[in-house]
Amino acid sequence: MVLGASIFPAFRVVLREGSIQSRRAVVSHLFSVYRAAFREISIRYRRYMARSGTVRKLLMQMPSDE
């Protein structure tokens, strides 16, 4: 099965019955959608890791009760 066809049922019809140009357009569109989603996820992950690293540093700097 083509990547993304299960997510976008209309694309499945185009990929099965469409011309080569329309198939390329659909695949190109899917690629750009996936790339944008991956970029957003990686940005959020980096922010999360930076934030957790900052919290960890603050916790390490706090004086212990011992």
The first five atom37 places (N, CA, C, CB, O) and aatype in JSON, in Angstrom:
{
  "aatype": [12, 19, 10, 7, 0, 15, 9, 13, 14, 0, 13, 1, 19, 19, 10, 1, 6, 7, 15, 9, 5, 15, 1, 1, 0, 19, 19, 15, 8, 10, 13, 15, 19, 18, 1, 0, 0, 13, 1, 6, 9, 15, 9, 1, 18, 1, 1, 18, 12, 0, 1, 15, 7, 16, 19, 1, 11, 10, 10, 12, 5, 12, 14, 15, 3, 6],
  "atom_mask": [
    [1, 1, 1, 1, 1],
    [1, 1, 1, 1, 1],
    [1, 1, 1, 1, 1],
    [1, 1, 1, 0, 1],
    [1, 1, 1, 1, 1],
    [1, 1, 1, 1, 1],
    [1, 1, 1, 1, 1],
    [1, 1, 1, 1, 1],
    [1, 1, 1, 1, 1],
    [1, 1, 1, 1, 1],
    [1, 1, 1, 1, 1],
    [1, 1, 1, 1, 1],
    [1, 1, 1, 1, 1],
    [1, 1, 1, 1, 1],
    [1, 1, 1, 1, 1],
    [1, 1, 1, 1, 1],
    [1, 1, 1, 1, 1],
    [1, 1, 1, 0, 1],
    [1, 1, 1, 1, 1],
    [1, 1, 1, 1, 1],
    [1, 1, 1, 1, 1],
    [1, 1, 1, 1, 1],
    [1, 1, 1, 1, 1],
    [1, 1, 1, 1, 1],
    [1, 1, 1, 1, 1],
    [1, 1, 1, 1, 1],
    [1, 1, 1, 1, 1],
    [1, 1, 1, 1, 1],
    [1, 1, 1, 1, 1],
    [1, 1, 1, 1, 1],
    [1, 1, 1, 1, 1],
    [1, 1, 1, 1, 1],
    [1, 1, 1, 1, 1],
    [1, 1, 1, 1, 1],
    [1, 1, 1, 1, 1],
    [1, 1, 1, 1, 1],
    [1, 1, 1, 1, 1],
    [1, 1, 1, 1, 1],
    [1, 1, 1, 1, 1],
    [1, 1, 1, 1, 1],
    [1, 1, 1, 1, 1],
    [1, 1, 1, 1, 1],
    [1, 1, 1, 1, 1],
    [1, 1, 1, 1, 1],
    [1, 1, 1, 1, 1],
    [1, 1, 1, 1, 1],
    [1, 1, 1, 1, 1],
    [1, 1, 1, 1, 1],
    [1, 1, 1, 1, 1],
    [1, 1, 1, 1, 1],
    [1, 1, 1, 1, 1],
    [1, 1, 1, 1, 1],
    [1, 1, 1, 0, 1],
    [1, 1, 1, 1, 1],
    [1, 1, 1, 1, 1],
    [1, 1, 1, 1, 1],
    [1, 1, 1, 1, 1],
    [1, 1, 1, 1, 1],
    [1, 1, 1, 1, 1],
    [1, 1, 1, 1, 1],
    [1, 1, 1, 1, 1],
    [1, 1, 1, 1, 1],
    [1, 1, 1, 1, 1],
    [1, 1, 1, 1, 1],
    [1, 1, 1, 1, 1],
    [1, 1, 1, 1, 1]
  ],
  "atom_positions": [
    [[0.85, -1.19, 0.0], [0.0, 0.0, 0.0], [0.89, 1.25, 0.0], [-0.96, 0.0, 1.23], [1.97, 1.25, 0.58]],
    [[0.43, 2.26, -0.64], [1.18, 3.51, -0.71], [1.07, 4.24, 0.61], [0.66, 4.39, -1.87], [0.01, 4.29, 1.23]],
    [[2.19, 4.8, 1.05], [2.23, 5.54, 2.31], [1.22, 6.67, 2.29], [3.64, 6.09, 2.57], [1.2, 7.47, 1.36]],
    [[0.39, 6.74, 3.3], [-0.59, 7.81, 3.4], [-1.94, 7.5, 2.79], [0.0, 0.0, 0.0], [-2.9, 8.23, 3.02]],
    [[-2.03, 6.43, 2.02], [-3.31, 6.11, 1.37], [-4.38, 5.76, 2.4], [-3.14, 4.96, 0.39], [-5.56, 6.03, 2.19]],
    [[-3.96, 5.16, 3.51], [-4.95, 4.83, 4.54], [-5.42, 6.07, 5.28], [-4.36, 3.83, 5.55], [-6.55, 6.12, 5.77]],
    [[-4.57, 7.09, 5.35], [-4.93, 8.33, 6.04], [-5.83, 9.18, 5.15], [-3.67, 9.12, 6.44], [-6.76, 9.82, 5.64]],
    [[-5.57, 9.2, 3.88], [-6.32, 10.03, 2.94], [-7.03, 9.14, 1.92], [-5.38, 11.04, 2.23], [-6.46, 8.87, 0.85]],
    [[-8.25, 8.68, 2.21], [-8.94, 7.75, 1.3], [-9.12, 8.3, -0.11], [-10.3, 7.41, 1.86], [-9.08, 7.53, -1.08]],
    [[-9.3, 9.61, -0.25], [-9.47, 10.18, -1.59], [-8.2, 9.99, -2.42], [-9.83, 11.67, -1.51], [-8.26, 9.8, -3.63]],
    [[-7.05, 10.05, -1.76], [-5.79, 9.87, -2.47], [-5.65, 8.45, -3.0], [-4.61, 10.2, -1.56], [-5.02, 8.23, -4.03]],
    [[-6.25, 7.48, -2.29], [-6.15, 6.09, -2.73], [-6.77, 5.93, -4.11], [-6.83, 5.14, -1.73], [-6.23, 5.22, -4.96]],
    [[-7.89, 6.59, -4.34], [-8.56, 6.52, -5.64], [-7.69, 7.16, -6.71], [-9.95, 7.22, -5.59], [-7.53, 6.61, -7.79]],
    [[-7.12, 8.32, -6.4], [-6.26, 9.01, -7.37], [-5.04, 8.17, -7.69], [-5.83, 10.39, -6.83], [-4.64, 8.06, -8.85]],
    [[-4.45, 7.56, -6.66], [-3.25, 6.75, -6.89], [-3.56, 5.51, -7.72], [-2.63, 6.34, -5.55], [-2.71, 5.03, -8.47]],
    [[-4.77, 4.99, -7.58], [-5.12, 3.78, -8.32], [-5.55, 4.1, -9.75], [-6.24, 3.03, -7.61], [-5.19, 3.38, -10.68]],
    [[-6.32, 5.19, -9.92], [-6.93, 5.46, -11.22], [-6.35, 6.68, -11.92], [-8.39, 5.64, -11.05], [-6.64, 6.9, -13.1]],
    [[-5.56, 7.48, -11.23], [-5.08, 8.73, -11.8], [-3.91, 8.56, -12.74], [0.0, 0.0, 0.0], [-3.33, 7.49, -12.85]],
    [[-3.58, 9.64, -13.41], [-2.44, 9.64, -14.32], [-1.15, 9.71, -13.52], [-2.52, 10.83, -15.31], [-1.16, 9.89, -12.3]],
    [[-0.04, 9.55, -14.21], [1.27, 9.61, -13.55], [1.48, 10.99, -12.93], [2.4, 9.28, -14.55], [2.03, 11.1, -11.83]],
    [[1.05, 12.04, -13.63], [1.22, 13.4, -13.1], [0.44, 13.59, -11.81], [0.77, 14.44, -14.14], [0.95, 14.17, -10.86]],
    [[-0.81, 13.1, -11.78], [-1.6, 13.27, -10.56], [-1.03, 12.42, -9.43], [-3.07, 12.9, -10.81], [-1.08, 12.82, -8.27]],
    [[-0.5, 11.25, -9.77], [0.14, 10.42, -8.74], [1.35, 11.14, -8.16], [0.56, 9.06, -9.33], [1.55, 11.15, -6.95]],
    [[2.14, 11.73, -9.04], [3.3, 12.48, -8.55], [2.88, 13.64, -7.67], [4.14, 13.0, -9.73], [3.51, 13.91, -6.65]],
    [[1.82, 14.33, -8.07], [1.34, 15.47, -7.27], [0.88, 15.01, -5.9], [0.19, 16.19, -8.01], [1.16, 15.66, -4.89]],
    [[0.17, 13.88, -5.85], [-0.31, 13.36, -4.57], [0.86, 12.94, -3.69], [-1.26, 12.17, -4.79], [0.9, 13.27, -2.51]],
    [[1.8, 12.2, -4.27], [2.96, 11.75, -3.5], [3.77, 12.95, -3.02], [3.84, 10.81, -4.35], [4.24, 12.96, -1.88]],
    [[3.93, 13.94, -3.86], [4.66, 15.15, -3.47], [3.95, 15.86, -2.33], [4.81, 16.09, -4.67], [4.59, 16.32, -1.38]],
    [[2.63, 15.95, -2.43], [1.86, 16.59, -1.36], [1.99, 15.81, -0.05], [0.38, 16.71, -1.77], [2.21, 16.4, 1.01]],
    [[1.85, 14.49, -0.13], [1.98, 13.67, 1.07], [3.36, 13.84, 1.69], [1.73, 12.2, 0.75], [3.49, 13.94, 2.91]],
    [[4.39, 13.88, 0.85], [5.75, 14.05, 1.35], [5.89, 15.37, 2.09], [6.76, 13.97, 0.2], [6.49, 15.42, 3.16]],
    [[5.34, 16.44, 1.53], [5.45, 17.75, 2.19], [4.66, 17.77, 3.5], [4.96, 18.86, 1.26], [5.09, 18.39, 4.47]],
    [[3.51, 17.09, 3.53], [2.72, 17.01, 4.77], [3.5, 16.26, 5.84], [1.36, 16.33, 4.52], [3.6, 16.71, 6.98]],
    [[4.05, 15.1, 5.47], [4.82, 14.32, 6.43], [6.06, 15.08, 6.9], [5.22, 12.98, 5.83], [6.41, 15.03, 8.08]],
    [[6.73, 15.77, 5.97], [7.93, 16.52, 6.33], [7.6, 17.63, 7.32], [8.6, 17.11, 5.08], [8.32, 17.83, 8.29]],
    [[6.5, 18.35, 7.08], [6.08, 19.42, 7.99], [5.72, 18.85, 9.36], [4.88, 20.2, 7.4], [6.07, 19.43, 10.39]],
    [[5.03, 17.72, 9.38], [4.67, 17.1, 10.66], [5.91, 16.65, 11.41], [3.72, 15.9, 10.43], [6.0, 16.84, 12.62]],
    [[6.86, 16.05, 10.7], [8.09, 15.59, 11.34], [8.88, 16.78, 11.9], [8.95, 14.8, 10.35], [9.43, 16.7, 12.99]],
    [[8.92, 17.88, 11.14], [9.63, 19.08, 11.59], [9.0, 19.61, 12.88], [9.62, 20.17, 10.5], [9.7, 19.96, 13.83]],
    [[7.67, 19.66, 12.9], [6.96, 20.15, 14.09], [7.23, 19.25, 15.3], [5.44, 20.22, 13.83], [7.47, 19.75, 16.4]],
    [[7.2, 17.94, 15.09], [7.47, 17.01, 16.18], [8.89, 17.17, 16.69], [7.23, 15.56, 15.73], [9.12, 17.18, 17.9]],
    [[9.86, 17.3, 15.79], [11.25, 17.42, 16.22], [11.49, 18.74, 16.95], [12.19, 17.3, 15.02], [12.27, 18.77, 17.9]],
    [[10.84, 19.81, 16.52], [10.99, 21.1, 17.21], [10.42, 20.99, 18.63], [10.28, 22.24, 16.43], [11.05, 21.43, 19.59]],
    [[9.24, 20.4, 18.74], [8.63, 20.25, 20.07], [9.48, 19.35, 20.96], [7.22, 19.68, 19.96], [9.6, 19.61, 22.15]],
    [[10.05, 18.29, 20.39], [10.89, 17.38, 21.17], [12.13, 18.11, 21.68], [11.29, 16.16, 20.34], [12.52, 17.96, 22.84]],
    [[12.76, 18.91, 20.8], [13.94, 19.67, 21.22], [13.6, 20.65, 22.34], [14.55, 20.42, 20.04], [14.35, 20.79, 23.3]],
    [[12.45, 21.33, 22.19], [12.03, 22.26, 23.25], [11.79, 21.52, 24.56], [10.75, 23.02, 22.84], [12.2, 21.98, 25.63]],
    [[11.14, 20.37, 24.48], [10.86, 19.58, 25.67], [12.16, 19.14, 26.34], [10.0, 18.36, 25.32], [12.3, 19.24, 27.56]],
    [[13.11, 18.66, 25.55], [14.38, 18.21, 26.11], [15.16, 19.37, 26.72], [15.21, 17.51, 25.04], [15.79, 19.21, 27.76]],
    [[15.13, 20.52, 26.07], [15.82, 21.69, 26.61], [15.18, 22.11, 27.93], [15.79, 22.87, 25.6], [15.88, 22.45, 28.88]],
    [[13.86, 22.08, 27.97], [13.15, 22.46, 29.2], [13.46, 21.47, 30.32], [11.63, 22.53, 28.95], [13.71, 21.88, 31.45]],
    [[13.44, 20.18, 30.02], [13.71, 19.18, 31.06], [15.17, 19.27, 31.51], [13.39, 17.76, 30.55], [15.46, 19.03, 32.68]],
    [[16.08, 19.62, 30.6], [17.47, 19.81, 30.98], [17.64, 21.0, 31.91], [0.0, 0.0, 0.0], [18.43, 20.95, 32.85]],
    [[16.9, 22.07, 31.66], [16.94, 23.25, 32.52], [16.39, 22.92, 33.9], [16.13, 24.41, 31.9], [16.97, 23.32, 34.92]],
    [[15.29, 22.19, 33.95], [14.71, 21.78, 35.24], [15.69, 20.9, 35.99], [13.37, 21.04, 35.03], [15.86, 21.06, 37.2]],
    [[16.34, 19.99, 35.29], [17.31, 19.1, 35.93], [18.46, 19.9, 36.52], [17.84, 18.06, 34.91], [18.9, 19.63, 37.64]],
    [[18.96, 20.9, 35.77], [20.04, 21.75, 36.29], [19.61, 22.48, 37.55], [20.5, 22.76, 35.23], [20.36, 22.54, 38.53]],
    [[18.39, 23.03, 37.54], [17.9, 23.74, 38.71], [17.78, 22.81, 39.92], [16.54, 24.39, 38.41], [18.12, 23.19, 41.04]],
    [[17.31, 21.6, 39.68], [17.18, 20.65, 40.78], [18.55, 20.25, 41.32], [16.42, 19.41, 40.32], [18.7, 20.04, 42.53]],
    [[19.53, 20.13, 40.45], [20.88, 19.76, 40.89], [21.51, 20.89, 41.7], [21.76, 19.42, 39.68], [22.33, 20.64, 42.58]],
    [[21.14, 22.14, 41.41], [21.73, 23.28, 42.11], [21.09, 23.52, 43.47], [21.61, 24.53, 41.26], [21.67, 24.2, 44.31]],
    [[19.91, 22.97, 43.69], [19.22, 23.18, 44.97], [19.99, 22.48, 46.09], [17.77, 22.66, 44.92], [20.43, 21.34, 45.93]],
    [[20.15, 23.16, 47.22], [20.86, 22.51, 48.33], [20.04, 21.35, 48.89], [21.17, 23.53, 49.46], [18.82, 21.44, 49.01]],
    [[20.71, 20.29, 49.22], [20.0, 19.13, 49.78], [19.84, 19.31, 51.29], [20.76, 17.8, 49.46], [20.51, 20.14, 51.89]],
    [[18.97, 18.53, 51.87], [18.69, 18.64, 53.31], [19.72, 17.9, 54.15], [17.31, 18.11, 53.62], [19.7, 18.02, 55.37]],
    [[20.59, 17.16, 53.53], [21.55, 16.34, 54.28], [22.62, 17.16, 54.93], [22.18, 15.32, 53.38], [23.5, 16.61, 55.6]]
  ]
}
